[in-house]
Amino acid sequence: MKQNIQGKKPSPETCMGIGIAIGITLGMPLGTAMGNVALGPAVGVPIGVAIGTLLQRKYGYKQKRWSDLSAKAKKVRMATLIILVILIIAGIVLFSLVE
């Protein structure tokens, strides 16, 4: 089991928080350079989630796999995913109507 400088293993939430903070920091200059500041977090958060996942693996946290979930948990995750996709599509459509 790997540990940080203080000898403690950070929680998975801490790893993800650190990763998202780094990702947004990397995404903001990109959004500013493109003239759309809102694009920075939109690009930075997925990068940060990837960094956070790598940090979680570094400290030995195991990710839950889709096959490890119960049938009820699979239904909940699928419904959440569908709602998220619908919200994203609605946001894109509304944003395109504004301009």
Biopython code that builds the backbone (N, CA, C, O; Angstrom):
import numpy as np
from Bio.PDB.StructureBuilder import StructureBuilder

atoms = [
    (1, "MET", "N", (0.842, -1.171, 0.000)),
    (1, "MET", "CA", (0.000, 0.000, 0.000)),
    (1, "MET", "C", (0.889, 1.237, 0.000)),
    (1, "MET", "O", (1.764, 1.383, 0.853)),
    (2, "LYS", "N", (0.661, 2.118, -0.956)),
    (2, "LYS", "CA", (1.451, 3.338, -1.039)),
    (2, "LYS", "C", (0.879, 4.389, -0.095)),
    (2, "LYS", "O", (-0.315, 4.391, 0.206)),
    (3, "GLN", "N", (1.750, 5.277, 0.365)),
    (3, "GLN", "CA", (1.325, 6.341, 1.265)),
    (3, "GLN", "C", (1.919, 7.658, 0.798)),
    (3, "GLN", "O", (2.896, 7.681, 0.049)),
    (4, "ASN", "N", (1.320, 8.754, 1.248)),
    (4, "ASN", "CA", (1.857, 10.057, 0.887)),
    (4, "ASN", "C", (2.939, 10.477, 1.882)),
    (4, "ASN", "O", (3.358, 9.671, 2.713)),
    (5, "ILE", "N", (3.391, 11.721, 1.806)),
    (5, "ILE", "CA", (4.510, 12.188, 2.617)),
    (5, "ILE", "C", (4.223, 12.069, 4.111)),
    (5, "ILE", "O", (5.118, 11.701, 4.872)),
    (6, "GLN", "N", (3.012, 12.367, 4.546)),
    (6, "GLN", "CA", (2.681, 12.289, 5.968)),
    (6, "GLN", "C", (2.492, 10.856, 6.446)),
    (6, "GLN", "O", (2.253, 10.639, 7.634)),
    (7, "GLY", "N", (2.590, 9.893, 5.575)),
    (7, "GLY", "CA", (2.419, 8.500, 5.960)),
    (7, "GLY", "C", (0.978, 8.041, 5.924)),
    (7, "GLY", "O", (0.683, 6.920, 6.338)),
    (8, "LYS", "N", (0.069, 8.880, 5.439)),
    (8, "LYS", "CA", (-1.341, 8.521, 5.370)),
    (8, "LYS", "C", (-1.729, 8.267, 3.917)),
    (8, "LYS", "O", (-1.175, 8.856, 2.989)),
    (9, "LYS", "N", (-2.673, 7.395, 3.756)),
    (9, "LYS", "CA", (-3.209, 7.114, 2.430)),
    (9, "LYS", "C", (-4.400, 8.053, 2.201)),
    (9, "LYS", "O", (-5.349, 8.024, 2.985)),
    (10, "PRO", "N", (-4.378, 8.891, 1.143)),
    (10, "PRO", "CA", (-5.507, 9.806, 0.924)),
    (10, "PRO", "C", (-6.763, 9.043, 0.522)),
    (10, "PRO", "O", (-6.689, 7.968, -0.073)),
    (11, "SER", "N", (-7.917, 9.614, 0.856)),
    (11, "SER", "CA", (-9.178, 8.965, 0.507)),
    (11, "SER", "C", (-9.410, 9.064, -1.002)),
    (11, "SER", "O", (-8.798, 9.902, -1.664)),
    (12, "PRO", "N", (-10.282, 8.223, -1.549)),
    (12, "PRO", "CA", (-10.573, 8.304, -2.984)),
    (12, "PRO", "C", (-11.146, 9.669, -3.380)),
    (12, "PRO", "O", (-10.869, 10.175, -4.467)),
    (13, "GLU", "N", (-11.949, 10.259, -2.481)),
    (13, "GLU", "CA", (-12.526, 11.569, -2.770)),
    (13, "GLU", "C", (-11.443, 12.641, -2.846)),
    (13, "GLU", "O", (-11.522, 13.551, -3.671)),
    (14, "THR", "N", (-10.435, 12.533, -1.986)),
    (14, "THR", "CA", (-9.329, 13.485, -2.013)),
    (14, "THR", "C", (-8.553, 13.358, -3.316)),
    (14, "THR", "O", (-8.181, 14.361, -3.925)),
    (15, "CYS", "N", (-8.310, 12.130, -3.740)),
    (15, "CYS", "CA", (-7.604, 11.910, -5.011)),
    (15, "CYS", "C", (-8.373, 12.533, -6.169)),
    (15, "CYS", "O", (-7.787, 13.186, -7.032)),
    (16, "MET", "N", (-9.690, 12.328, -6.185)),
    (16, "MET", "CA", (-10.506, 12.873, -7.267)),
    (16, "MET", "C", (-10.544, 14.393, -7.198)),
    (16, "MET", "O", (-10.483, 15.057, -8.233)),
    (17, "GLY", "N", (-10.645, 14.951, -6.003)),
    (17, "GLY", "CA", (-10.651, 16.405, -5.845)),
    (17, "GLY", "C", (-9.360, 17.039, -6.330)),
    (17, "GLY", "O", (-9.382, 18.072, -7.000)),
    (18, "ILE", "N", (-8.241, 16.424, -5.996)),
    (18, "ILE", "CA", (-6.942, 16.926, -6.454)),
    (18, "ILE", "C", (-6.868, 16.857, -7.979)),
    (18, "ILE", "O", (-6.405, 17.795, -8.627)),
    (19, "GLY", "N", (-7.323, 15.748, -8.542)),
    (19, "GLY", "CA", (-7.288, 15.586, -9.995)),
    (19, "GLY", "C", (-8.144, 16.612, -10.714)),
    (19, "GLY", "O", (-7.722, 17.176, -11.723)),
    (20, "ILE", "N", (-9.353, 16.859, -10.202)),
    (20, "ILE", "CA", (-10.240, 17.835, -10.840)),
    (20, "ILE", "C", (-9.661, 19.242, -10.729)),
    (20, "ILE", "O", (-9.751, 20.030, -11.670)),
    (21, "ALA", "N", (-9.065, 19.556, -9.576)),
    (21, "ALA", "CA", (-8.439, 20.875, -9.421)),
    (21, "ALA", "C", (-7.309, 21.062, -10.435)),
    (21, "ALA", "O", (-7.180, 22.128, -11.037)),
    (22, "ILE", "N", (-6.503, 20.035, -10.619)),
    (22, "ILE", "CA", (-5.413, 20.113, -11.602)),
    (22, "ILE", "C", (-5.985, 20.228, -13.016)),
    (22, "ILE", "O", (-5.488, 21.012, -13.825)),
    (23, "GLY", "N", (-7.027, 19.450, -13.313)),
    (23, "GLY", "CA", (-7.624, 19.476, -14.649)),
    (23, "GLY", "C", (-8.227, 20.827, -14.997)),
    (23, "GLY", "O", (-8.047, 21.317, -16.112)),
    (24, "ILE", "N", (-8.944, 21.437, -14.053)),
    (24, "ILE", "CA", (-9.527, 22.754, -14.313)),
    (24, "ILE", "C", (-8.424, 23.784, -14.497)),
    (24, "ILE", "O", (-8.528, 24.676, -15.339)),
    (25, "THR", "N", (-7.355, 23.655, -13.696)),
    (25, "THR", "CA", (-6.225, 24.569, -13.843)),
    (25, "THR", "C", (-5.599, 24.438, -15.228)),
    (25, "THR", "O", (-5.157, 25.434, -15.800)),
    (26, "LEU", "N", (-5.555, 23.242, -15.764)),
    (26, "LEU", "CA", (-5.017, 23.046, -17.113)),
    (26, "LEU", "C", (-6.004, 23.498, -18.192)),
    (26, "LEU", "O", (-5.587, 23.948, -19.259)),
    (27, "GLY", "N", (-7.303, 23.381, -17.924)),
    (27, "GLY", "CA", (-8.311, 23.723, -18.922)),
    (27, "GLY", "C", (-8.593, 25.211, -19.046)),
    (27, "GLY", "O", (-8.952, 25.678, -20.127)),
    (28, "MET", "N", (-8.440, 25.968, -17.962)),
    (28, "MET", "CA", (-8.767, 27.402, -17.995)),
    (28, "MET", "C", (-7.941, 28.194, -19.010)),
    (28, "MET", "O", (-8.516, 29.004, -19.738)),
    (29, "PRO", "N", (-6.615, 28.001, -19.096)),
    (29, "PRO", "CA", (-5.877, 28.747, -20.124)),
    (29, "PRO", "C", (-6.338, 28.410, -21.544)),
    (29, "PRO", "O", (-6.328, 29.267, -22.427)),
    (30, "LEU", "N", (-6.741, 27.162, -21.754)),
    (30, "LEU", "CA", (-7.246, 26.769, -23.068)),
    (30, "LEU", "C", (-8.534, 27.520, -23.394)),
    (30, "LEU", "O", (-8.697, 28.039, -24.498)),
    (31, "GLY", "N", (-9.447, 27.572, -22.425)),
    (31, "GLY", "CA", (-10.696, 28.299, -22.638)),
    (31, "GLY", "C", (-10.476, 29.781, -22.844)),
    (31, "GLY", "O", (-11.128, 30.401, -23.684)),
    (32, "THR", "N", (-9.557, 30.354, -22.079)),
    (32, "THR", "CA", (-9.251, 31.778, -22.226)),
    (32, "THR", "C", (-8.627, 32.060, -23.588)),
    (32, "THR", "O", (-8.950, 33.062, -24.226)),
    (33, "ALA", "N", (-7.743, 31.188, -24.028)),
    (33, "ALA", "CA", (-7.092, 31.375, -25.328)),
    (33, "ALA", "C", (-8.094, 31.279, -26.474)),
    (33, "ALA", "O", (-7.927, 31.927, -27.508)),
    (34, "MET", "N", (-9.125, 30.478, -26.291)),
    (34, "MET", "CA", (-10.129, 30.326, -27.347)),
    (34, "MET", "C", (-11.218, 31.393, -27.265)),
    (34, "MET", "O", (-12.120, 31.425, -28.103)),
    (35, "GLY", "N", (-11.137, 32.265, -26.260)),
    (35, "GLY", "CA", (-12.105, 33.347, -26.146)),
    (35, "GLY", "C", (-13.403, 32.952, -25.487)),
    (35, "GLY", "O", (-14.364, 33.720, -25.528)),
    (36, "ASN", "N", (-13.467, 31.790, -24.883)),
    (36, "ASN", "CA", (-14.673, 31.329, -24.207)),
    (36, "ASN", "C", (-14.253, 30.736, -22.868)),
    (36, "ASN", "O", (-13.843, 29.578, -22.792)),
    (37, "VAL", "N", (-14.360, 31.538, -21.813)),
    (37, "VAL", "CA", (-13.878, 31.113, -20.501)),
    (37, "VAL", "C", (-14.641, 29.888, -20.000)),
    (37, "VAL", "O", (-14.068, 29.060, -19.292)),
    (38, "ALA", "N", (-15.907, 29.757, -20.349)),
    (38, "ALA", "CA", (-16.703, 28.623, -19.891)),
    (38, "ALA", "C", (-16.214, 27.304, -20.471)),
    (38, "ALA", "O", (-16.514, 26.237, -19.936)),
    (39, "LEU", "N", (-15.471, 27.372, -21.550)),
    (39, "LEU", "CA", (-14.935, 26.157, -22.158)),
    (39, "LEU", "C", (-13.843, 25.532, -21.290)),
    (39, "LEU", "O", (-13.626, 24.322, -21.343)),
    (40, "GLY", "N", (-13.154, 26.352, -20.490)),
    (40, "GLY", "CA", (-12.055, 25.867, -19.651)),
    (40, "GLY", "C", (-12.465, 24.765, -18.693)),
    (40, "GLY", "O", (-11.883, 23.681, -18.732)),
    (41, "PRO", "N", (-13.469, 25.008, -17.815)),
    (41, "PRO", "CA", (-13.899, 23.933, -16.921)),
    (41, "PRO", "C", (-14.500, 22.739, -17.663)),
    (41, "PRO", "O", (-14.362, 21.596, -17.227)),
    (42, "ALA", "N", (-15.169, 23.011, -18.787)),
    (42, "ALA", "CA", (-15.772, 21.918, -19.552)),
    (42, "ALA", "C", (-14.717, 20.972, -20.101)),
    (42, "ALA", "O", (-14.955, 19.769, -20.210)),
    (43, "VAL", "N", (-13.564, 21.500, -20.444)),
    (43, "VAL", "CA", (-12.461, 20.666, -20.922)),
    (43, "VAL", "C", (-11.650, 20.146, -19.738)),
    (43, "VAL", "O", (-11.161, 19.017, -19.763)),
    (44, "GLY", "N", (-11.508, 20.971, -18.703)),
    (44, "GLY", "CA", (-10.656, 20.622, -17.572)),
    (44, "GLY", "C", (-11.204, 19.527, -16.678)),
    (44, "GLY", "O", (-10.439, 18.713, -16.161)),
    (45, "VAL", "N", (-12.520, 19.489, -16.486)),
    (45, "VAL", "CA", (-13.092, 18.487, -15.577)),
    (45, "VAL", "C", (-12.856, 17.058, -16.070)),
    (45, "VAL", "O", (-12.438, 16.223, -15.269)),
    (46, "PRO", "N", (-13.103, 16.729, -17.349)),
    (46, "PRO", "CA", (-12.791, 15.360, -17.788)),
    (46, "PRO", "C", (-11.307, 15.015, -17.658)),
    (46, "PRO", "O", (-10.949, 13.889, -17.313)),
    (47, "ILE", "N", (-10.451, 15.995, -17.939)),
    (47, "ILE", "CA", (-9.016, 15.757, -17.750)),
    (47, "ILE", "C", (-8.734, 15.499, -16.278)),
    (47, "ILE", "O", (-7.962, 14.604, -15.933)),
    (48, "GLY", "N", (-9.365, 16.291, -15.408)),
    (48, "GLY", "CA", (-9.178, 16.125, -13.971)),
    (48, "GLY", "C", (-9.693, 14.799, -13.448)),
    (48, "GLY", "O", (-9.080, 14.197, -12.566)),
    (49, "VAL", "N", (-10.809, 14.338, -13.982)),
    (49, "VAL", "CA", (-11.336, 13.034, -13.567)),
    (49, "VAL", "C", (-10.357, 11.930, -13.954)),
    (49, "VAL", "O", (-10.151, 10.979, -13.200)),
    (50, "ALA", "N", (-9.759, 12.063, -15.127)),
    (50, "ALA", "CA", (-8.752, 11.079, -15.541)),
    (50, "ALA", "C", (-7.548, 11.111, -14.607)),
    (50, "ALA", "O", (-7.031, 10.062, -14.222)),
    (51, "ILE", "N", (-7.100, 12.308, -14.241)),
    (51, "ILE", "CA", (-5.968, 12.429, -13.315)),
    (51, "ILE", "C", (-6.344, 11.862, -11.951)),
    (51, "ILE", "O", (-5.551, 11.150, -11.335)),
    (52, "GLY", "N", (-7.553, 12.173, -11.473)),
    (52, "GLY", "CA", (-8.008, 11.647, -10.186)),
    (52, "GLY", "C", (-8.091, 10.132, -10.177)),
    (52, "GLY", "O", (-7.746, 9.495, -9.182)),
    (53, "THR", "N", (-8.546, 9.553, -11.275)),
    (53, "THR", "CA", (-8.605, 8.094, -11.382)),
    (53, "THR", "C", (-7.208, 7.490, -11.333)),
    (53, "THR", "O", (-6.991, 6.459, -10.697)),
    (54, "LEU", "N", (-6.259, 8.139, -12.009)),
    (54, "LEU", "CA", (-4.873, 7.659, -11.951)),
    (54, "LEU", "C", (-4.320, 7.744, -10.533)),
    (54, "LEU", "O", (-3.605, 6.844, -10.091)),
    (55, "LEU", "N", (-4.646, 8.821, -9.815)),
    (55, "LEU", "CA", (-4.196, 8.939, -8.425)),
    (55, "LEU", "C", (-4.815, 7.853, -7.550)),
    (55, "LEU", "O", (-4.146, 7.293, -6.682)),
    (56, "GLN", "N", (-6.092, 7.558, -7.778)),
    (56, "GLN", "CA", (-6.737, 6.496, -7.008)),
    (56, "GLN", "C", (-6.057, 5.156, -7.253)),
    (56, "GLN", "O", (-5.841, 4.385, -6.318)),
    (57, "ARG", "N", (-5.722, 4.882, -8.496)),
    (57, "ARG", "CA", (-5.024, 3.625, -8.801)),
    (57, "ARG", "C", (-3.639, 3.602, -8.175)),
    (57, "ARG", "O", (-3.181, 2.560, -7.708)),
    (58, "LYS", "N", (-2.968, 4.759, -8.165)),
    (58, "LYS", "CA", (-1.631, 4.842, -7.578)),
    (58, "LYS", "C", (-1.666, 4.447, -6.107)),
    (58, "LYS", "O", (-0.763, 3.764, -5.625)),
    (59, "TYR", "N", (-2.704, 4.874, -5.394)),
    (59, "TYR", "CA", (-2.806, 4.579, -3.969)),
    (59, "TYR", "C", (-3.550, 3.282, -3.691)),
    (59, "TYR", "O", (-3.855, 2.985, -2.536)),
    (60, "GLY", "N", (-3.845, 2.516, -4.711)),
    (60, "GLY", "CA", (-4.361, 1.165, -4.529)),
    (60, "GLY", "C", (-5.858, 1.036, -4.375)),
    (60, "GLY", "O", (-6.331, -0.007, -3.923)),
    (61, "TYR", "N", (-6.627, 2.055, -4.731)),
    (61, "TYR", "CA", (-8.076, 1.926, -4.661)),
    (61, "TYR", "C", (-8.566, 1.219, -5.910)),
    (61, "TYR", "O", (-8.147, 1.525, -7.026)),
    (62, "LYS", "N", (-9.456, 0.272, -5.699)),
    (62, "LYS", "CA", (-9.971, -0.511, -6.814)),
    (62, "LYS", "C", (-11.275, 0.111, -7.308)),
    (62, "LYS", "O", (-12.154, 0.440, -6.512)),
    (63, "GLN", "N", (-11.393, 0.267, -8.603)),
    (63, "GLN", "CA", (-12.603, 0.821, -9.196)),
    (63, "GLN", "C", (-13.658, -0.275, -9.297)),
    (63, "GLN", "O", (-13.344, -1.423, -9.610)),
    (64, "LYS", "N", (-14.913, 0.089, -9.029)),
    (64, "LYS", "CA", (-15.993, -0.875, -9.205)),
    (64, "LYS", "C", (-16.271, -1.036, -10.691)),
    (64, "LYS", "O", (-16.348, -0.053, -11.428)),
    (65, "ARG", "N", (-16.414, -2.232, -11.106)),
    (65, "ARG", "CA", (-16.705, -2.533, -12.505)),
    (65, "ARG", "C", (-18.212, -2.693, -12.688)),
    (65, "ARG", "O", (-18.941, -2.989, -11.741)),
    (66, "TRP", "N", (-18.653, -2.494, -13.906)),
    (66, "TRP", "CA", (-20.071, -2.631, -14.221)),
    (66, "TRP", "C", (-20.560, -4.033, -13.881)),
    (66, "TRP", "O", (-21.679, -4.195, -13.395)),
    (67, "SER", "N", (-19.738, -5.043, -14.129)),
    (67, "SER", "CA", (-20.151, -6.427, -13.877)),
    (67, "SER", "C", (-20.233, -6.742, -12.387)),
    (67, "SER", "O", (-20.877, -7.720, -12.004)),
    (68, "ASP", "N", (-19.586, -5.924, -11.527)),
    (68, "ASP", "CA", (-19.624, -6.159, -10.084)),
    (68, "ASP", "C", (-20.890, -5.615, -9.430)),
    (68, "ASP", "O", (-21.137, -5.891, -8.256)),
    (69, "LEU", "N", (-21.691, -4.852, -10.160)),
    (69, "LEU", "CA", (-22.857, -4.205, -9.581)),
    (69, "LEU", "C", (-24.063, -5.135, -9.578)),
    (69, "LEU", "O", (-24.162, -6.057, -10.387)),
    (70, "SER", "N", (-24.980, -4.871, -8.645)),
    (70, "SER", "CA", (-26.225, -5.627, -8.614)),
    (70, "SER", "C", (-27.139, -5.126, -9.736)),
    (70, "SER", "O", (-26.863, -4.104, -10.363)),
    (71, "ALA", "N", (-28.212, -5.848, -9.975)),
    (71, "ALA", "CA", (-29.135, -5.473, -11.053)),
    (71, "ALA", "C", (-29.773, -4.114, -10.772)),
    (71, "ALA", "O", (-29.954, -3.310, -11.687)),
    (72, "LYS", "N", (-30.113, -3.859, -9.510)),
    (72, "LYS", "CA", (-30.727, -2.577, -9.147)),
    (72, "LYS", "C", (-29.741, -1.431, -9.359)),
    (72, "LYS", "O", (-30.116, -0.380, -9.879)),
    (73, "ALA", "N", (-28.496, -1.624, -8.966)),
    (73, "ALA", "CA", (-27.481, -0.578, -9.137)),
    (73, "ALA", "C", (-27.224, -0.307, -10.614)),
    (73, "ALA", "O", (-26.988, 0.838, -11.001)),
    (74, "LYS", "N", (-27.269, -1.352, -11.445)),
    (74, "LYS", "CA", (-27.095, -1.158, -12.888)),
    (74, "LYS", "C", (-28.227, -0.311, -13.467)),
    (74, "LYS", "O", (-27.989, 0.562, -14.301)),
    (75, "LYS", "N", (-29.473, -0.573, -13.018)),
    (75, "LYS", "CA", (-30.610, 0.204, -13.502)),
    (75, "LYS", "C", (-30.494, 1.668, -13.089)),
    (75, "LYS", "O", (-30.778, 2.569, -13.879)),
    (76, "VAL", "N", (-30.074, 1.896, -11.844)),
    (76, "VAL", "CA", (-29.926, 3.273, -11.356)),
    (76, "VAL", "C", (-28.848, 4.000, -12.147)),
    (76, "VAL", "O", (-29.037, 5.152, -12.538)),
    (77, "ARG", "N", (-27.732, 3.347, -12.384)),
    (77, "ARG", "CA", (-26.649, 3.986, -13.143)),
    (77, "ARG", "C", (-27.067, 4.255, -14.585)),
    (77, "ARG", "O", (-26.740, 5.301, -15.146)),
    (78, "MET", "N", (-27.780, 3.321, -15.177)),
    (78, "MET", "CA", (-28.218, 3.517, -16.559)),
    (78, "MET", "C", (-29.221, 4.666, -16.648)),
    (78, "MET", "O", (-29.151, 5.471, -17.577)),
    (79, "ALA", "N", (-30.151, 4.754, -15.695)),
    (79, "ALA", "CA", (-31.118, 5.852, -15.688)),
    (79, "ALA", "C", (-30.408, 7.188, -15.489)),
    (79, "ALA", "O", (-30.750, 8.177, -16.138)),
    (80, "THR", "N", (-29.429, 7.220, -14.599)),
    (80, "THR", "CA", (-28.659, 8.444, -14.375)),
    (80, "THR", "C", (-27.918, 8.849, -15.637)),
    (80, "THR", "O", (-27.882, 10.030, -15.983)),
    (81, "LEU", "N", (-27.336, 7.896, -16.317)),
    (81, "LEU", "CA", (-26.611, 8.176, -17.557)),
    (81, "LEU", "C", (-27.545, 8.719, -18.635)),
    (81, "LEU", "O", (-27.193, 9.663, -19.342)),
    (82, "ILE", "N", (-28.723, 8.131, -18.763)),
    (82, "ILE", "CA", (-29.688, 8.592, -19.763)),
    (82, "ILE", "C", (-30.139, 10.019, -19.458)),
    (82, "ILE", "O", (-30.222, 10.852, -20.360)),
    (83, "ILE", "N", (-30.429, 10.300, -18.188)),
    (83, "ILE", "CA", (-30.835, 11.656, -17.797)),
    (83, "ILE", "C", (-29.719, 12.651, -18.082)),
    (83, "ILE", "O", (-29.974, 13.753, -18.567)),
    (84, "LEU", "N", (-28.492, 12.268, -17.786)),
    (84, "LEU", "CA", (-27.349, 13.148, -18.029)),
    (84, "LEU", "C", (-27.186, 13.447, -19.517)),
    (84, "LEU", "O", (-26.938, 14.591, -19.897)),
    (85, "VAL", "N", (-27.321, 12.440, -20.346)),
    (85, "VAL", "CA", (-27.206, 12.638, -21.798)),
    (85, "VAL", "C", (-28.322, 13.551, -22.304)),
    (85, "VAL", "O", (-28.079, 14.420, -23.141)),
    (86, "ILE", "N", (-29.536, 13.361, -21.804)),
    (86, "ILE", "CA", (-30.656, 14.217, -22.210)),
    (86, "ILE", "C", (-30.398, 15.665, -21.803)),
    (86, "ILE", "O", (-30.649, 16.581, -22.586)),
    (87, "LEU", "N", (-29.899, 15.877, -20.584)),
    (87, "LEU", "CA", (-29.599, 17.237, -20.130)),
    (87, "LEU", "C", (-28.498, 17.885, -20.967)),
    (87, "LEU", "O", (-28.573, 19.072, -21.282)),
    (88, "ILE", "N", (-27.493, 17.117, -21.321)),
    (88, "ILE", "CA", (-26.413, 17.659, -22.152)),
    (88, "ILE", "C", (-26.938, 18.042, -23.531)),
    (88, "ILE", "O", (-26.620, 19.116, -24.042)),
    (89, "ILE", "N", (-27.731, 17.177, -24.129)),
    (89, "ILE", "CA", (-28.291, 17.480, -25.450)),
    (89, "ILE", "C", (-29.208, 18.697, -25.374)),
    (89, "ILE", "O", (-29.173, 19.553, -26.258)),
    (90, "ALA", "N", (-30.034, 18.783, -24.320)),
    (90, "ALA", "CA", (-30.912, 19.945, -24.156)),
    (90, "ALA", "C", (-30.094, 21.220, -23.987)),
    (90, "ALA", "O", (-30.451, 22.262, -24.537)),
    (91, "GLY", "N", (-29.010, 21.149, -23.239)),
    (91, "GLY", "CA", (-28.147, 22.313, -23.062)),
    (91, "GLY", "C", (-27.517, 22.758, -24.363)),
    (91, "GLY", "O", (-27.430, 23.954, -24.640)),
    (92, "ILE", "N", (-27.078, 21.806, -25.158)),
    (92, "ILE", "CA", (-26.479, 22.146, -26.455)),
    (92, "ILE", "C", (-27.519, 22.789, -27.369)),
    (92, "ILE", "O", (-27.228, 23.778, -28.042)),
    (93, "VAL", "N", (-28.720, 22.235, -27.395)),
    (93, "VAL", "CA", (-29.782, 22.793, -28.241)),
    (93, "VAL", "C", (-30.144, 24.201, -27.781)),
    (93, "VAL", "O", (-30.262, 25.109, -28.603)),
    (94, "LEU", "N", (-30.320, 24.390, -26.472)),
    (94, "LEU", "CA", (-30.662, 25.721, -25.962)),
    (94, "LEU", "C", (-29.543, 26.722, -26.223)),
    (94, "LEU", "O", (-29.807, 27.878, -26.555)),
    (95, "PHE", "N", (-28.316, 26.290, -26.078)),
    (95, "PHE", "CA", (-27.184, 27.181, -26.329)),
    (95, "PHE", "C", (-27.120, 27.585, -27.796)),
    (95, "PHE", "O", (-26.782, 28.724, -28.118)),
    (96, "SER", "N", (-27.447, 26.648, -28.684)),
    (96, "SER", "CA", (-27.408, 26.979, -30.113)),
    (96, "SER", "C", (-28.555, 27.911, -30.503)),
    (96, "SER", "O", (-28.424, 28.680, -31.455)),
    (97, "LEU", "N", (-29.676, 27.853, -29.783)),
    (97, "LEU", "CA", (-30.798, 28.744, -30.074)),
    (97, "LEU", "C", (-30.523, 30.173, -29.621)),
    (97, "LEU", "O", (-31.047, 31.120, -30.207)),
    (98, "VAL", "N", (-29.707, 30.337, -28.586)),
    (98, "VAL", "CA", (-29.408, 31.668, -28.055)),
    (98, "VAL", "C", (-28.572, 32.456, -29.035)),
    (98, "VAL", "O", (-28.797, 33.653, -29.213)),
    (99, "GLU", "N", (-27.628, 31.824, -29.666)),
    (99, "GLU", "CA", (-26.747, 32.550, -30.587)),
    (99, "GLU", "C", (-27.344, 32.588, -31.916)),
    (99, "GLU", "O", (-26.760, 33.155, -32.840)),
]
sb = StructureBuilder()
sb.init_structure("model")
sb.init_model(0)
sb.init_chain("A")
sb.init_seg("    ")
for serial, (resi, resn, name, xyz) in enumerate(atoms, 1):
    if name == "N":
        sb.init_residue(resn, " ", resi, " ")
    sb.init_atom(name, np.array(xyz, "f"), 0.0, 1.0, " ", f" {name:<3s}", serial, name[0])
structure = sb.get_structure()
